[in-house]
């Protein structure tokens, strides 16, 4: 799909997913690392038995479909090589601190001079300028200042963030979309485009309808744990089942199908089936019209039913009878999720220690332009000769200098 285009990935863990998405879509991605490798190569978890610097599963996970080259952009030779690569690129993605690339002579203005049609994407915590641009940031502070922590957790305790770091992944995903949007504009104008991606701003979108709550209902959403806040009503929607938890919202459509399940299991008497106009149940509840069975009774019946069945049993019946339910899955559950298996989502990846493991697949299945993994994460400097010598026409000694061979040897000696 994106096979005509070339991406220069200058990012670290804060942006590597952006170029991976474009690579998964077919773009030719060149991962540019400093001589010692990207900082993401030194991030846990590490694969026992794999050689350094190839043992980081963090790096392996987000750098497939990329060639790998090292450049020492702190020296003239490295910067010159990067500018020559930029001449051939359609996209440049970086995640340095604001202003850092410009101080090296490799910011947007310098790259645009080398390539007047380039799309330059800068990923940072709070954007390239503004009152917070130079603030230090972590996944925790971005989740807090982005807003989602305001609606995560229970009221009686402190707010929480998601257990697995998410902020930079959201920012990188937004960056991939923004890069393609900017490219569409460049095609119309013929002019290079600068894309400023703020991780804080990206996290705002994760709040979904909570962003608009005050404008619609006159008050903000509050932390409610596993309770759904609808106006002034707080509705428990997470129920314990035989092997974990499921989410069930007692809407009219859900109850119209589920009441039969409750009767079959002896949870409620048979007269429940015709004793209520179930398709309009939630509408009449919110309009404060008379109900045969109060919401507390319905919720209690749902809870007792859930405890008798597993997540997969409830989901399978819901799918077959058009009743909306959602299992709360662990990572282990997802690896066994039948839909993902039947759609061929998982891919077998060769790890640096010689073993194979199932890993998440490509983001979409295309019938006309099938997507696949052409290469897994590159070794450090794996394609230096191919990129610097064969593509750019540099001599072996020039490539060694630009790639930081001398710098790396000095660092090892120290």
RODRENMI-22590 format. One record per residue (C-alpha): residue in one letter; chain; x, y, z. Coordinates in Angstrom, 2 decimals. Layout:
N
> a / A / X / Y / Z;
...
END
This chain:
414
> x / A / 0.00 / 0.00 / 0.00;
> x / A / 2.78 / 2.46 / 0.93;
> x / A / 5.54 / 0.68 / -1.00;
> x / A / 6.49 / 3.77 / -3.08;
> x / A / 7.41 / 5.71 / 0.07;
> x / A / 10.47 / 5.86 / 2.33;
> x / A / 10.42 / 6.68 / 6.04;
> x / A / 13.41 / 7.76 / 8.12;
> x / A / 12.80 / 6.72 / 11.71;
> x / A / 14.99 / 8.77 / 14.07;
> x / A / 12.81 / 8.04 / 17.09;
> x / A / 13.29 / 6.01 / 20.25;
> x / A / 10.63 / 4.14 / 22.23;
> x / A / 8.50 / 7.29 / 22.18;
> x / A / 7.87 / 7.05 / 18.45;
> x / A / 8.95 / 3.68 / 17.08;
> x / A / 5.40 / 2.43 / 16.73;
> x / A / 4.60 / 5.25 / 14.26;
> x / A / 7.16 / 4.10 / 11.72;
> x / A / 6.28 / 0.44 / 12.40;
> x / A / 2.68 / 1.13 / 11.39;
> x / A / 3.85 / 2.77 / 8.16;
> x / A / 6.23 / -0.15 / 7.59;
> x / A / 3.42 / -2.63 / 8.18;
> x / A / 1.47 / -0.72 / 5.51;
> x / A / 4.32 / -1.34 / 3.08;
> x / A / 6.59 / 1.70 / 3.41;
> x / A / 10.36 / 1.29 / 3.21;
> x / A / 11.48 / 2.25 / 6.72;
> x / A / 15.09 / 3.04 / 7.59;
> x / A / 15.65 / 2.94 / 11.35;
> x / A / 18.47 / 5.39 / 12.18;
> x / A / 20.14 / 4.70 / 15.53;
> x / A / 23.08 / 6.25 / 17.38;
> x / A / 26.26 / 4.14 / 17.45;
> x / A / 25.31 / 2.48 / 20.77;
> x / A / 21.79 / 1.82 / 19.53;
> x / A / 18.41 / 3.30 / 20.35;
> x / A / 17.64 / 3.76 / 24.04;
> x / A / 14.78 / 1.31 / 23.49;
> x / A / 17.38 / -1.46 / 23.06;
> x / A / 18.18 / -0.99 / 26.75;
> x / A / 14.57 / -1.29 / 27.91;
> x / A / 13.14 / -4.35 / 29.65;
> x / A / 11.89 / -6.99 / 29.31;
> x / A / 15.04 / -8.74 / 28.12;
> x / A / 15.25 / -12.11 / 26.40;
> x / A / 17.50 / -14.52 / 28.25;
> x / A / 20.05 / -16.16 / 26.01;
> x / A / 19.98 / -13.48 / 23.33;
> x / A / 23.10 / -11.38 / 22.68;
> x / A / 23.24 / -7.69 / 23.48;
> x / A / 22.11 / -5.36 / 22.04;
> x / A / 19.46 / -7.61 / 20.45;
> x / A / 17.89 / -8.91 / 23.67;
> x / A / 15.32 / -6.18 / 24.33;
> x / A / 11.78 / -7.41 / 23.64;
> x / A / 10.65 / -3.76 / 23.78;
> x / A / 12.85 / -3.00 / 20.77;
> x / A / 11.90 / -6.22 / 19.00;
> x / A / 8.18 / -5.54 / 19.40;
> x / A / 8.11 / -2.13 / 17.72;
> x / A / 10.79 / -2.31 / 15.03;
> x / A / 9.67 / -4.91 / 12.53;
> x / A / 9.55 / -4.03 / 8.82;
> x / A / 12.55 / -1.73 / 9.20;
> x / A / 16.11 / -1.68 / 7.92;
> x / A / 18.66 / -0.64 / 10.54;
> x / A / 21.53 / 1.80 / 10.19;
> x / A / 23.72 / 3.59 / 12.72;
> x / A / 24.70 / 7.25 / 12.32;
> x / A / 26.57 / 9.48 / 14.72;
> x / A / 24.65 / 12.70 / 14.18;
> x / A / 26.79 / 14.53 / 16.72;
> x / A / 29.57 / 14.72 / 14.10;
> x / A / 29.63 / 16.34 / 10.65;
> x / A / 29.94 / 13.05 / 8.75;
> x / A / 26.89 / 11.58 / 10.44;
> x / A / 24.79 / 14.70 / 9.94;
> x / A / 25.79 / 14.90 / 6.28;
> x / A / 24.79 / 11.28 / 5.74;
> x / A / 21.44 / 11.86 / 7.41;
> x / A / 20.71 / 14.86 / 5.19;
> x / A / 21.51 / 12.76 / 2.14;
> x / A / 19.08 / 10.11 / 3.36;
> x / A / 16.47 / 12.80 / 3.97;
> x / A / 16.76 / 13.84 / 0.33;
> x / A / 15.47 / 10.39 / -0.62;
> x / A / 12.81 / 10.12 / 2.10;
> x / A / 9.13 / 10.99 / 2.05;
> x / A / 8.74 / 11.02 / 5.84;
> x / A / 11.06 / 11.83 / 8.73;
> x / A / 9.88 / 10.85 / 12.23;
> x / A / 11.73 / 11.92 / 15.38;
> x / A / 10.98 / 11.97 / 19.10;
> x / A / 13.79 / 14.12 / 20.45;
> x / A / 13.16 / 16.80 / 23.06;
> x / A / 11.82 / 20.02 / 21.52;
> x / A / 14.54 / 21.97 / 19.75;
> x / A / 17.18 / 19.24 / 20.05;
> x / A / 17.19 / 18.29 / 16.36;
> x / A / 17.32 / 21.94 / 15.32;
> x / A / 20.35 / 22.49 / 17.56;
> x / A / 22.08 / 19.66 / 15.68;
> x / A / 21.25 / 21.29 / 12.36;
> x / A / 18.72 / 18.54 / 11.56;
> x / A / 15.41 / 20.21 / 12.41;
> x / A / 12.53 / 20.81 / 10.04;
> x / A / 14.11 / 23.79 / 8.31;
> x / A / 17.32 / 21.91 / 7.52;
> x / A / 15.47 / 18.79 / 6.37;
> x / A / 13.06 / 20.86 / 4.27;
> x / A / 16.02 / 22.56 / 2.58;
> x / A / 17.35 / 19.13 / 1.64;
> x / A / 13.91 / 17.86 / 0.60;
> x / A / 11.21 / 20.47 / -0.18;
> x / A / 8.41 / 17.85 / -0.19;
> x / A / 9.25 / 16.03 / 3.04;
> x / A / 6.77 / 15.27 / 5.83;
> x / A / 8.56 / 15.96 / 9.13;
> x / A / 6.88 / 14.47 / 12.20;
> x / A / 8.05 / 15.51 / 15.68;
> x / A / 6.68 / 13.53 / 18.64;
> x / A / 7.11 / 15.05 / 22.09;
> x / A / 5.45 / 15.07 / 25.49;
> x / A / 3.66 / 18.44 / 25.27;
> x / A / 4.35 / 19.71 / 21.76;
> x / A / 7.22 / 21.75 / 20.36;
> x / A / 6.28 / 25.02 / 22.07;
> x / A / 4.02 / 26.35 / 24.78;
> x / A / 4.29 / 26.57 / 28.57;
> x / A / 4.91 / 22.85 / 29.11;
> x / A / 7.15 / 22.12 / 26.12;
> x / A / 10.29 / 21.67 / 28.20;
> x / A / 8.66 / 19.81 / 31.10;
> x / A / 9.98 / 16.37 / 31.97;
> x / A / 7.40 / 13.68 / 31.34;
> x / A / 6.66 / 10.05 / 32.11;
> x / A / 3.83 / 7.73 / 31.20;
> x / A / 2.26 / 8.54 / 34.58;
> x / A / 2.41 / 12.33 / 34.22;
> x / A / 1.15 / 12.19 / 30.63;
> x / A / -1.78 / 10.00 / 31.66;
> x / A / -2.56 / 12.48 / 34.42;
> x / A / -2.14 / 15.72 / 32.46;
> x / A / -3.83 / 14.22 / 29.41;
> x / A / -6.95 / 13.62 / 31.46;
> x / A / -7.73 / 9.89 / 31.43;
> x / A / -6.65 / 9.38 / 35.04;
> x / A / -9.46 / 11.72 / 36.09;
> x / A / -11.96 / 9.01 / 35.13;
> x / A / -9.96 / 5.90 / 36.05;
> x / A / -10.21 / 4.28 / 39.45;
> x / A / -12.80 / 4.31 / 42.22;
> x / A / -13.84 / 7.48 / 44.06;
> x / A / -12.62 / 6.23 / 47.45;
> x / A / -9.03 / 5.88 / 46.26;
> x / A / -6.46 / 7.81 / 44.24;
> x / A / -6.77 / 7.88 / 40.44;
> x / A / -4.89 / 5.22 / 38.50;
> x / A / -3.33 / 4.82 / 35.08;
> x / A / -3.43 / 1.73 / 32.89;
> x / A / -0.97 / -0.87 / 34.12;
> x / A / 1.00 / -1.09 / 30.86;
> x / A / 2.55 / 2.20 / 29.63;
> x / A / 0.28 / 3.61 / 26.93;
> x / A / 0.94 / 7.33 / 26.45;
> x / A / 3.73 / 7.08 / 23.88;
> x / A / 1.93 / 4.30 / 22.00;
> x / A / -1.11 / 6.54 / 21.59;
> x / A / 1.14 / 9.41 / 20.51;
> x / A / 2.94 / 7.22 / 17.97;
> x / A / -0.33 / 5.90 / 16.55;
> x / A / -1.64 / 9.45 / 16.17;
> x / A / 1.66 / 10.39 / 14.53;
> x / A / 1.25 / 7.71 / 11.85;
> x / A / -2.22 / 9.01 / 11.00;
> x / A / -1.02 / 12.62 / 11.08;
> x / A / 1.90 / 11.79 / 8.78;
> x / A / -0.42 / 10.38 / 6.12;
> x / A / -2.82 / 13.31 / 6.51;
> x / A / 0.05 / 15.77 / 6.06;
> x / A / 1.25 / 13.82 / 3.03;
> x / A / -2.17 / 14.22 / 1.41;
> x / A / -1.89 / 17.98 / 1.95;
> x / A / 1.65 / 18.01 / 0.55;
> x / A / 0.40 / 16.37 / -2.63;
> x / A / -2.07 / 19.25 / -3.06;
> x / A / 0.35 / 22.05 / -2.22;
> x / A / 3.72 / 20.61 / -3.22;
> x / A / 5.16 / 21.97 / 0.03;
> x / A / 6.88 / 20.21 / 2.93;
> x / A / 4.75 / 19.78 / 6.05;
> x / A / 5.66 / 19.90 / 9.75;
> x / A / 3.59 / 17.71 / 12.08;
> x / A / 3.71 / 18.47 / 15.82;
> x / A / 2.41 / 15.53 / 17.88;
> x / A / 1.83 / 15.99 / 21.62;
> x / A / 1.53 / 12.85 / 23.72;
> x / A / -0.56 / 14.78 / 26.22;
> x / A / -3.01 / 15.80 / 23.49;
> x / A / -3.10 / 12.23 / 22.17;
> x / A / -4.12 / 10.98 / 25.61;
> x / A / -7.12 / 13.33 / 25.64;
> x / A / -8.75 / 11.29 / 22.87;
> x / A / -8.65 / 8.18 / 25.08;
> x / A / -11.27 / 9.77 / 27.35;
> x / A / -13.94 / 9.19 / 24.67;
> x / A / -17.27 / 10.79 / 25.61;
> x / A / -15.90 / 12.02 / 28.94;
> x / A / -14.35 / 14.92 / 27.02;
> x / A / -17.81 / 16.21 / 26.14;
> x / A / -19.65 / 15.36 / 29.35;
> x / A / -19.68 / 18.85 / 30.86;
> x / A / -20.97 / 20.48 / 27.69;
> x / A / -23.77 / 17.93 / 27.42;
> x / A / -24.81 / 17.23 / 31.00;
> x / A / -23.42 / 20.25 / 32.87;
> x / A / -20.93 / 18.26 / 34.93;
> x / A / -17.75 / 16.27 / 34.37;
> x / A / -17.54 / 12.50 / 34.48;
> x / A / -16.20 / 11.32 / 37.84;
> x / A / -14.17 / 8.25 / 38.70;
> x / A / -16.61 / 5.42 / 39.25;
> x / A / -14.59 / 2.24 / 38.92;
> x / A / -16.73 / -0.43 / 37.29;
> x / A / -19.88 / 1.67 / 37.54;
> x / A / -21.36 / 3.37 / 34.47;
> x / A / -22.34 / 6.97 / 35.16;
> x / A / -25.37 / 8.02 / 33.11;
> x / A / -26.50 / 11.45 / 34.22;
> x / A / -27.37 / 11.01 / 37.88;
> x / A / -27.64 / 7.22 / 37.62;
> x / A / -24.71 / 4.97 / 38.58;
> x / A / -25.10 / 1.59 / 36.95;
> x / A / -22.92 / -1.44 / 37.91;
> x / A / -21.85 / -3.09 / 34.67;
> x / A / -19.03 / -5.47 / 35.68;
> x / A / -20.10 / -8.81 / 37.08;
> x / A / -18.05 / -11.66 / 38.51;
> x / A / -18.35 / -14.90 / 36.57;
> x / A / -17.00 / -18.42 / 37.06;
> x / A / -13.51 / -17.60 / 35.80;
> x / A / -13.19 / -13.83 / 35.98;
> x / A / -15.41 / -10.93 / 35.02;
> x / A / -17.77 / -9.90 / 32.25;
> x / A / -19.40 / -6.62 / 31.35;
> x / A / -23.16 / -6.60 / 30.93;
> x / A / -25.29 / -3.46 / 30.56;
> x / A / -29.01 / -4.12 / 31.18;
> x / A / -30.30 / -2.27 / 28.13;
> x / A / -33.62 / -3.26 / 26.65;
> x / A / -31.95 / -5.06 / 23.76;
> x / A / -29.73 / -7.04 / 26.13;
> x / A / -32.52 / -8.00 / 28.49;
> x / A / -34.90 / -8.97 / 25.68;
> x / A / -32.56 / -11.84 / 24.84;
> x / A / -31.03 / -12.52 / 28.22;
> x / A / -34.23 / -12.97 / 30.20;
> x / A / -34.62 / -16.41 / 28.58;
> x / A / -31.16 / -17.37 / 29.93;
> x / A / -32.17 / -16.33 / 33.42;
> x / A / -35.29 / -18.46 / 33.27;
> x / A / -33.46 / -21.51 / 31.89;
> x / A / -30.99 / -21.43 / 34.80;
> x / A / -33.73 / -21.01 / 37.36;
> x / A / -32.47 / -17.56 / 38.35;
> x / A / -35.93 / -15.99 / 37.86;
> x / A / -39.43 / -17.48 / 37.38;
> x / A / -40.81 / -18.01 / 33.86;
> x / A / -43.28 / -15.14 / 34.21;
> x / A / -40.35 / -12.75 / 33.82;
> x / A / -40.35 / -13.44 / 30.07;
> x / A / -43.71 / -11.78 / 29.44;
> x / A / -43.91 / -9.84 / 32.66;
> x / A / -42.02 / -6.83 / 31.29;
> x / A / -41.74 / -5.03 / 27.95;
> x / A / -38.01 / -5.76 / 27.85;
> x / A / -37.08 / -4.00 / 24.57;
> x / A / -38.12 / -0.66 / 26.11;
> x / A / -36.85 / -1.40 / 29.63;
> x / A / -33.97 / 1.09 / 29.76;
> x / A / -35.98 / 3.81 / 28.03;
> x / A / -38.80 / 3.53 / 30.55;
> x / A / -36.32 / 3.40 / 33.42;
> x / A / -34.73 / 6.71 / 32.43;
> x / A / -38.15 / 8.26 / 31.86;
> x / A / -39.12 / 7.10 / 35.39;
> x / A / -42.08 / 5.13 / 34.08;
> x / A / -43.47 / 2.16 / 36.05;
> x / A / -41.45 / -1.08 / 35.87;
> x / A / -42.56 / -4.57 / 36.77;
> x / A / -39.07 / -5.55 / 37.87;
> x / A / -36.91 / -2.86 / 39.44;
> x / A / -33.35 / -2.32 / 38.27;
> x / A / -31.93 / -3.75 / 41.51;
> x / A / -33.76 / -7.05 / 40.88;
> x / A / -32.51 / -7.20 / 37.31;
> x / A / -28.91 / -6.50 / 38.30;
> x / A / -29.04 / -9.13 / 41.03;
> x / A / -30.36 / -11.71 / 38.56;
> x / A / -27.62 / -10.88 / 36.04;
> x / A / -24.98 / -11.20 / 38.76;
> x / A / -26.23 / -14.59 / 39.89;
> x / A / -26.37 / -15.86 / 36.31;
> x / A / -22.81 / -14.69 / 35.56;
> x / A / -21.40 / -16.59 / 38.53;
> x / A / -22.62 / -19.87 / 37.05;
> x / A / -20.84 / -19.49 / 33.70;
> x / A / -17.40 / -18.80 / 32.26;
> x / A / -16.49 / -15.78 / 30.20;
> x / A / -16.35 / -17.78 / 26.98;
> x / A / -19.71 / -19.45 / 27.63;
> x / A / -21.42 / -16.10 / 28.14;
> x / A / -19.69 / -14.53 / 25.14;
> x / A / -20.43 / -17.44 / 22.81;
> x / A / -24.12 / -17.43 / 23.67;
> x / A / -24.26 / -13.65 / 23.36;
> x / A / -22.75 / -13.81 / 19.89;
> x / A / -25.12 / -16.55 / 18.76;
> x / A / -28.23 / -14.79 / 20.09;
> x / A / -27.28 / -11.14 / 19.44;
> x / A / -26.94 / -10.20 / 23.10;
> x / A / -24.19 / -7.68 / 23.82;
> x / A / -21.73 / -8.91 / 26.44;
> x / A / -17.99 / -8.34 / 26.83;
> x / A / -15.52 / -10.55 / 28.68;
> x / A / -12.83 / -8.73 / 30.65;
> x / A / -9.84 / -10.53 / 29.19;
> x / A / -6.39 / -11.06 / 30.57;
> x / A / -3.41 / -11.19 / 28.20;
> x / A / -3.52 / -14.98 / 28.50;
> x / A / -7.21 / -14.91 / 27.52;
> x / A / -6.39 / -12.89 / 24.39;
> x / A / -3.80 / -15.43 / 23.26;
> x / A / -6.58 / -18.02 / 23.21;
> x / A / -9.33 / -15.76 / 21.85;
> x / A / -11.05 / -17.72 / 19.09;
> x / A / -11.82 / -14.73 / 16.86;
> x / A / -8.14 / -13.75 / 16.71;
> x / A / -7.14 / -17.33 / 15.99;
> x / A / -9.73 / -17.84 / 13.23;
> x / A / -8.80 / -14.55 / 11.56;
> x / A / -5.13 / -15.55 / 11.56;
> x / A / -4.15 / -12.53 / 13.63;
> x / A / -1.13 / -14.01 / 15.38;
> x / A / 2.20 / -14.28 / 13.56;
> x / A / 5.14 / -16.49 / 14.38;
> x / A / 8.25 / -14.40 / 14.95;
> x / A / 11.86 / -15.61 / 15.15;
> x / A / 13.35 / -14.20 / 18.36;
> x / A / 17.02 / -13.21 / 18.66;
> x / A / 17.73 / -16.29 / 20.81;
> x / A / 16.69 / -18.62 / 17.97;
> x / A / 13.25 / -19.51 / 19.35;
> x / A / 9.87 / -18.63 / 17.85;
> x / A / 6.90 / -16.98 / 19.51;
> x / A / 3.40 / -15.85 / 18.51;
> x / A / 3.21 / -12.05 / 18.28;
> x / A / 0.47 / -9.53 / 17.41;
> x / A / -0.17 / -9.24 / 13.69;
> x / A / -0.68 / -6.41 / 11.21;
> x / A / -3.36 / -3.83 / 12.01;
> x / A / -5.56 / -4.73 / 9.01;
> x / A / -6.17 / -7.38 / 6.37;
> x / A / -6.27 / -6.02 / 2.82;
> x / A / -7.64 / -8.08 / -0.06;
> x / A / -6.11 / -6.05 / -2.91;
> x / A / -2.83 / -5.11 / -1.19;
> x / A / -2.05 / -7.83 / 1.39;
> x / A / 0.17 / -6.72 / 4.25;
> x / A / 2.87 / -8.83 / 5.83;
> x / A / 6.10 / -8.73 / 7.79;
> x / A / 9.00 / -8.63 / 5.36;
> x / A / 11.65 / -8.42 / 8.06;
> x / A / 11.81 / -8.49 / 11.84;
> x / A / 13.65 / -6.00 / 14.04;
> x / A / 17.11 / -5.27 / 12.63;
> x / A / 20.36 / -5.98 / 14.40;
> x / A / 22.34 / -2.90 / 15.38;
> x / A / 23.86 / -1.47 / 12.19;
> x / A / 22.69 / -4.49 / 10.18;
> x / A / 22.13 / -2.53 / 6.96;
> x / A / 24.94 / 0.06 / 7.22;
> x / A / 26.66 / -1.21 / 4.10;
> x / A / 23.43 / -1.55 / 2.12;
> x / A / 22.27 / 1.97 / 3.04;
> x / A / 25.47 / 3.98 / 3.35;
> x / A / 27.68 / 2.33 / 0.74;
> x / A / 25.27 / 0.86 / -1.82;
> x / A / 22.50 / 3.48 / -1.64;
> x / A / 24.46 / 6.65 / -0.87;
> x / A / 27.68 / 5.63 / -2.62;
> x / A / 29.92 / 6.29 / 0.36;
> x / A / 33.29 / 4.61 / 0.67;
> x / A / 33.86 / 2.01 / 3.36;
> x / A / 35.86 / 4.47 / 5.45;
> x / A / 33.29 / 7.25 / 5.03;
> x / A / 30.49 / 4.87 / 6.03;
> x / A / 32.45 / 3.71 / 9.06;
> x / A / 33.01 / 7.30 / 10.20;
> x / A / 29.39 / 8.38 / 9.62;
> x / A / 28.11 / 5.23 / 11.27;
> x / A / 30.08 / 5.93 / 14.41;
> x / A / 32.47 / 2.97 / 14.29;
> x / A / 35.23 / 5.03 / 15.93;
> x / A / 32.82 / 6.46 / 18.49;
> x / A / 31.52 / 3.00 / 19.39;
> x / A / 35.00 / 1.54 / 19.87;
> x / A / 35.99 / 4.45 / 22.11;
> x / A / 32.83 / 3.99 / 24.20;
> x / A / 33.58 / 0.28 / 24.61;
> x / A / 37.11 / 1.06 / 25.75;
> x / A / 35.77 / 3.44 / 28.39;
END
